[in-house]
């Protein structure tokens, strides 16, 4: 408890972020304005499909490689448990299906199987491609869904294939439960820009261009303590008012333990367009052109970072090259 009291004292002295309105008010008009003023469409040319991963330059990769000091590697992925092992798993509306194709006694020297995995949802750690969401029928960089997205052919623009070179950059953990002095954030807790800046001051870091930032809320610790709940309807996460702050920092990638956005909306947020039902999540994909990693497990990372007093690390992710995919399960690795 001593560390939590120390953190509470620190927070009392933390400055309020200059980029956020004091009341954090975000209306539909605000969001619609940001779709023009905060957009990255055309920033890297009219044909670009990589979006903010363009910010991960060779120089950024070299700097990230230099972060490896102990060689300690940590997975940020949830374990994938097939349905026949997990049972019905009510929290997983599209569970993993595994089917054995061959094995003993038909093939005594080995075995093969087939996996059917839903790439999205709230249970499997996955990498969102830019074509996963749309604003008024258009994905990142103005590509029309009517031309590049279909049930028959998947995505022909903005697919996961754009990330064939993978992600190799500085990862930054933002540990909100540690900052707030609690084991986990309660569902529906918003995270504001001033919280992010308070974390920077506490951790002695500054989030910058090319970083992959992971927001920890303690989702899985709360689930272990109190049982699962519908995180699609109630989850701690980033408030919509953080959007300009995220854009100003030139972040390359965002990861979280749910789908990034706080739900339900705080009383200060009045957004009505269905395209914006997860404001930060959807805005990042479509307007920023920023890929996301949803449903990560950051507990072990947080313990290691806390022990080392280091909240930056080398992040590596290698999404499989599904030519027309909207996303794929991934296993992000943090190396200290």
N, C-alpha and C positions, 0 to 999 in steps of 0.2 A: 504493500500500500504506500510505502514511502515514495516510490517512484511516481505514483499517481498524484500524490500531493505536490511533488516538485513540478510536475507537468502543469497542474492546475495553477500554481504560482506563475509559471512561465506564460501561460495563456493569458493571464490577467494583464500582463505587460505587452502582449503581442499587438502590433499595430493593425488597424483596419485597412484592408486592401483599397487602394485608390481607384482601382478599375471597376469596382462594383458599386451599384447604387446602394445607399444605406439600407433601403427596405427590400432590395433584391427583386423589385417588381419586373416581371417579364410578361408582356401581353402578346397576343397574336400579331399585332402591329409591330412590336419590337422584333419578334422572330422574323417576320417578313422583311423588315428593314435590314437585319443582319444577313439575310440570304443574298443581299446585294453588297453590303459593305464588308462582310467578313468572308466572302467566297474566295476560293482558290481557282475557280474556273478560268482557264486560259493562262494561269501563272507559269506553267511549264509547257505551254504550247497547246494548240487545239486538238492534237491527237494523243495527248498524254493519258495514260491509264494507271500510272503508279502513284499519282497524288503525292502526299506528304513523304512517302518513302524516298522521293527525290532529295529530301533534306539529309539523308544518310549518305554523305559524300565519302570518298576514299579517306580524306583527312579525319572525318568522324569515326570511321571504322578503325583507323590506326589508334586513335585516342581511346576508343573502347577496348581494344585489345590490351592496352597498357594497364587496364583496371584489374587484370587477373594477377593476383598476388599469392593466394594460398592454393589455388586450383580446386577449391571446393565447388562442386556442381549440384544444383538443386532443380528439380522439376517443378514447374508451376502448373502442371496439368492435373485434373481429376482423373482418377483411375476409371477406365471404361469397363463397366460390368455388364456382360450380355444378359438378356432377359431371362434365359433359362437358369442363370445363377442368381440374379437379383429378384426374380419373381415378377409380379405385376408392376412394382415400383410406381405408385401413383404420382410421384413427383416427376416422372419421366414420361410425358405423353407420347414420345416416339423413341422407345428404348432400342438399344442395339440388338440386332438379330444376328446370331452366329449359327451357321449350318455346316456340319461336317460333310465334306465331299468324299473323303476316303480315309481309311485308317484301319487298324487291326480289327478283324483278322484279314480284311480284304487287301490291305497293304501293310504287311508286318514290318516293313523297313521304314515307314514314315507315315505322314498324314497330311491332308490339305483341308482347308475350310474356306467358307465364303462369309464375308461380313457385310451387313447392310446397316449403315449408320446415317441417321439424320444429322445433317451438318450444323443445324441451328437449335434453338431452344434454350432452356435454362439449366441443363444438367451437364452437358458435354463441353469441355474446353475446346473452343473453336475459333478460327480466324475468319472474320467477315471480309469478303471482297467488296469493292466499292459499288457494284451493281446490286447489292443486297437490298438497298432501299432507294426510294424515288421521291422527288419533289415535283408535283404536278406532271407526272409521267416522264420525268427526266432523271437520269442518274448523273453522277459526277461528270463534270466537263460538258454538260448539256446533251449527252447522248440520249436519244429518244428510246424509251422502252419499246415502243411500237416497232422499232427497227432492229433492236439488239437484244430483246428478251422475249422468249416464248416457252411454253410448256414443252414443246417438241425439241427445241434446240438449246435450251438454257441461255446463258449469256454469251453473246459474241463480242461484247465490249465490257470492260470493267469487271472481268472475271478473275478468279484466283490465279490464273495463268500469268498475270502481269507480275507476279512475285516469284518468278522462277529463280531469281538470285538470292532469295531468302532475306532474312533480317539479321544484321550483325551490327549492333550499336550499343550505346550506353543505356542500360536500364536504370530506372529510378523507382524505388518503392516509396509510396506515400502511405504511411501506416496511420490511418485515422483513429483506430481504437487506442493506439499507444499515445497519440497526441492528446486525445480527449481523456485519457486516464480510465478507460473502461475495457472490459474484455472483448466487447463487440458493440457496434452501433445497432440500435434498435431499428427494425424496418420502418421506412418512411422518413429516416433522418436525412436532411439535406446537407450537402457539403458545399460550402461557398468558396469564392476566390480568396477571401481572407483566411480561410482555413488552410488552403494550399500554401499561401505565403507564410502562415505561422509554422507550417511543417518545414518549409525551406529554412526558416530561421533556426528552428529546433535542430534540424539535421545538419545544418551548416552547408547546404547545397543550394544551387540555383538551377531550376529546370530551364533547359535551353534547346536550341535548334538541333534537330536530329534525335532527340531523346525518345525512348519508349517508356512511358509513365504508367505505372500500375497502382491503381487505387484500391487499397485494402479497407474493407468495412467489417471484417470478421464474420461474414455470412456463415461459413461452415462451422465455426466455433459456436455460434448461436444455435445452429441446427443441431449440433451434437448435444447442446445443453437443454434445448426446449423442443426439439423435433422439427420436421420440415414444415414449410408453409408456402403459400403461393407467391413466389418472388416476382411473378409477372404483374401482380396487383399491389404488392407492398414490398419495397426494398430501399435500403439506404443507397445513396449515390450522389452524383454530381447534380447540383441545381442548374437550371437553365441559364441563370445569370452568369455562370462561369464561361460561357461560350466566347466572348471577346478575349478573356484572359488566356484561354487555351490557344486561340489563334495568334495572339501577340507573342507567345512563347515559342512558336514554330515547332511544336511537338510533332514527331513523326508517326507515333503509334500510341494508342491508349489501350490499356487492359484493365479489367475489373473482375469482381467475383460474381457479378450478375450481368446486366446489360447496360452498365455504366450510369444510367440516369436514375434519379430518385423518383420513386412512385409510391403513392399518388402525388400529384402536384401539390406543392405547398400553397398556402392561401394567397401568396403573392404572385402566383403564376396563373394566368388566364389564357390558355392556348386552346383553340377549338379545331384547328385543321387536323384531320386524321393523319396526314403525313408527318406530323410533329408529335406523335403520341409518346415517343421516347426522345425528348428534345435534344439532349446532348449526343446520344447514340446516333440518331438519324442525321443530325446536323453535321457531325463529324464525318460520316460516310459520304454524304451527298455534297455538302457545301465545301468542307475542308478537303475532301478526297483523302481522308485519313482512315486507314484500315484499323480494325479493332480486334481484340482478343477477349471474348466473353467467357464467363464461368471459370476463371482461373482459381487455383487454390494457393493462396499466398501465406498460409500459416507457417509452414516450414521456412519459407523465405524470411518472414518477419522475425522468427526466432534467431536465425543465423545472423541477419542484419543487426539485430539488437545486441547479440553477443559480440560481434565484431565492431559495433558502433560505426557501421558503414552501410549506407542505404543506396549506394550505386554499385553497379556490377556490369559485366558483359552479358548482354542478352543475345541469344541465338534462337532463331525460329526458321524452319524450312518447310513451308506449306507444300504439299504434293501438287504436281502440275496437272490439275484437272482443267482441261482446255476451256470448258464452258461453265465451271462451277461457281456458285454464289458464295461458297465457303467450304472449309474442310476442318475436321478435328486436327488439333496440333498439340505438340508437347514442347512448350517454350522452356528453355534452359537458362538459368542464371548461374554464372560462374564468377566467384570472388577471387 
